[in-house]
Amino acid sequence: MAATPMTAAMVTAAMEATALKAKPEDADPFRKGDAVVYPAHGVGRIDRVGFEEIAGHRLNLIHISFDENQMTLRVPVAQARAAGLRKLSSRQQLADALIKLQGRPRASRLMWAKRAQEYMAKINSGELGSLAEVVRDLQTAADGSGSSFSQRNLFELALDRLASEFAAVNRIAKAEAIEQINQTLLEAKGRVTQSEHGPTSAVA
């Protein structure tokens, strides 16, 4: 599993962050074995937390492994939360995201390039609710009809990130999580269609 290198800029930023007098005791510190979410890579697991000598500085680092892409990331403890590292969402947060997923897709008059930037920003935020919004709004891209290659890519990326955390929280396989999310989208789309056309009546 490849480890991402620590750059001089990262070391300097970590030293500066350490000097900023953050809370002396984190009420909810990251620990070995924790499942966590890093915005740019999704769900990973902490392998170790400890001090290492990097570029002549002693830094407290979090090692995070991502099984899907066989990668290990090292994040300075002092920068972890600023970089967006967080623990898995609670079941209540997951339920709230699913409610967003079931909402009506939001249309936008913005040009696609601008919308794509906004969707990418939501994906990179790593926030469960934002991921659900992207999946909801781009769900028509799932089958490839009437959508561009970039739309499908954004949909699939958001779905992948959402499903990874959904699976981790519920302790199920990712494929099962994707299936459940797609089923939720289909049911929501069916309700929207029915409300637009009204109930159908049987003719004897």
C-alpha positions in Angstrom: 0.0 0.0 0.0 1.7 3.2 -1.2 2.1 6.1 1.3 1.7 9.7 0.2 4.9 11.8 0.8 5.0 14.6 3.3 6.0 17.8 1.6 8.0 20.7 3.2 4.9 22.9 3.0 2.8 20.3 4.9 5.4 20.1 7.6 5.6 23.9 7.9 1.8 24.1 8.0 1.7 21.4 10.7 4.2 23.2 12.8 2.3 26.5 12.5 -1.0 24.8 13.4 0.6 23.2 16.4 1.7 26.6 17.7 -1.8 28.0 17.4 -2.8 26.6 20.8 -5.7 24.5 19.8 -7.7 22.9 22.6 -5.2 21.1 24.9 -7.4 18.1 25.1 -9.6 17.1 22.1 -12.9 16.0 23.4 -13.1 13.4 20.7 -9.6 12.5 19.5 -8.8 10.2 16.6 -7.6 6.8 17.7 -6.1 3.7 16.1 -8.9 1.5 14.6 -11.3 4.4 14.0 -13.2 4.5 10.7 -12.9 8.0 9.4 -13.8 10.1 6.4 -11.2 12.2 4.5 -13.0 14.5 2.0 -10.7 13.8 -1.0 -10.5 10.0 -0.5 -13.7 8.9 1.3 -13.8 6.3 4.1 -10.6 5.0 5.5 -9.3 3.5 8.8 -6.7 4.8 11.2 -3.7 2.4 11.4 -1.7 4.4 13.9 -1.3 7.8 15.6 2.2 8.8 16.9 5.2 11.0 16.6 7.6 10.8 13.7 10.7 12.8 12.7 9.9 14.6 9.4 12.3 17.0 7.8 14.0 17.7 11.1 10.7 18.2 12.9 8.9 15.9 15.4 5.3 15.7 14.2 2.3 13.8 15.6 0.8 12.0 12.6 -2.3 10.1 11.8 -1.8 7.2 9.4 -5.0 6.4 7.4 -5.4 3.5 5.1 -7.9 3.3 2.2 -8.4 -0.3 1.1 -10.2 0.5 -2.1 -7.3 2.4 -3.7 -4.5 0.7 -1.7 -3.3 4.0 -0.3 -2.0 5.3 3.0 -2.3 8.9 4.0 -0.4 10.7 6.7 -2.1 13.7 8.3 -0.6 15.9 11.1 -2.9 15.7 14.1 -2.7 19.5 14.4 -4.2 19.9 10.9 -6.6 16.9 10.8 -9.9 18.7 11.5 -8.9 21.7 9.4 -8.2 19.3 6.5 -11.8 17.9 6.9 -10.9 14.6 8.6 -13.9 13.4 10.7 -15.3 10.3 12.2 -18.2 8.4 10.5 -21.6 10.1 10.6 -24.1 9.0 13.2 -27.2 7.0 12.2 -29.3 10.2 12.7 -27.0 12.1 10.2 -27.4 9.2 7.8 -31.2 9.3 8.1 -31.1 13.1 7.5 -29.0 12.5 4.3 -31.5 9.9 3.1 -34.3 12.4 3.6 -32.4 14.8 1.3 -31.9 12.0 -1.2 -35.7 11.5 -1.4 -36.4 15.2 -2.2 -37.2 16.6 -5.6 -34.1 17.2 -7.7 -33.2 20.9 -7.9 -33.0 22.4 -11.3 -30.5 25.2 -12.0 -30.3 27.8 -14.8 -26.5 28.1 -14.4 -24.2 27.0 -17.2 -23.0 23.4 -16.7 -19.4 24.5 -16.1 -20.5 26.5 -13.1 -22.8 23.9 -11.8 -20.1 21.2 -12.2 -17.8 23.3 -10.0 -20.5 23.6 -7.3 -21.2 19.9 -7.4 -17.4 19.1 -7.2 -17.1 21.4 -4.2 -19.9 19.6 -2.5 -18.3 16.2 -3.2 -14.9 17.4 -1.9 -16.5 18.7 1.3 -17.0 15.1 2.3 -20.3 16.1 4.1 -22.9 13.4 3.9 -25.8 15.8 3.2 -23.9 17.5 0.4 -23.1 14.2 -1.2 -26.8 13.2 -1.0 -27.8 16.5 -2.7 -25.4 15.8 -5.6 -26.7 12.2 -6.1 -30.3 13.5 -5.9 -29.8 16.3 -8.4 -27.8 14.2 -10.9 -29.7 11.0 -10.6 -31.0 11.2 -14.1 -27.4 10.6 -15.2 -27.4 7.1 -13.7 -28.5 5.4 -16.9 -26.5 7.7 -19.2 -29.5 9.0 -21.1 -29.8 12.8 -21.6 -26.6 13.4 -19.7 -23.0 14.3 -20.5 -19.9 12.2 -19.6 -19.0 14.7 -16.9 -22.4 14.6 -15.4 -22.3 10.8 -15.1 -18.8 11.0 -13.6 -19.9 13.4 -10.9 -23.0 11.3 -10.2 -20.9 8.1 -9.9 -18.3 9.8 -7.7 -20.9 11.2 -5.3 -22.7 7.9 -5.2 -19.5 6.0 -4.5 -18.6 8.4 -1.6 -22.1 8.3 -0.2 -22.4 4.5 -0.5 -19.0 4.0 1.2 -20.1 5.8 4.3 -23.6 4.3 4.2 -22.0 0.9 4.1 -19.5 1.7 6.9 -22.2 3.1 9.3 -24.6 0.2 8.6 -21.8 -2.5 8.5 -22.9 -3.8 5.1 -21.2 -4.4 1.8 -20.7 -1.3 -0.4 -22.6 -3.0 -3.3 -25.6 -3.5 -1.1 -25.4 0.2 0.0 -25.4 1.3 -3.6 -28.4 -0.9 -4.3 -30.3 0.5 -1.4 -29.5 4.1 -2.4 -30.6 3.5 -6.0 -33.8 1.9 -4.7 -34.5 5.0 -2.5 -34.0 7.2 -5.6 -36.4 5.1 -7.7 -39.1 5.1 -5.0 -38.7 8.9 -4.5 -38.9 9.4 -8.3 -42.1 7.3 -8.4 -43.7 9.5 -5.7 -42.8 12.7 -7.5 -44.2 11.3 -10.8 -47.4 10.3 -9.1 -47.9 13.6 -7.4 -47.4 15.4 -10.7 -49.9 13.3 -12.6 -52.3 12.6 -9.8 -53.7 9.1 -8.8 -54.9 6.8 -11.5 -58.3 5.3 -11.3 -59.3 1.9 -12.5 -61.9 1.6 -15.3 -64.3 -1.3 -15.0 
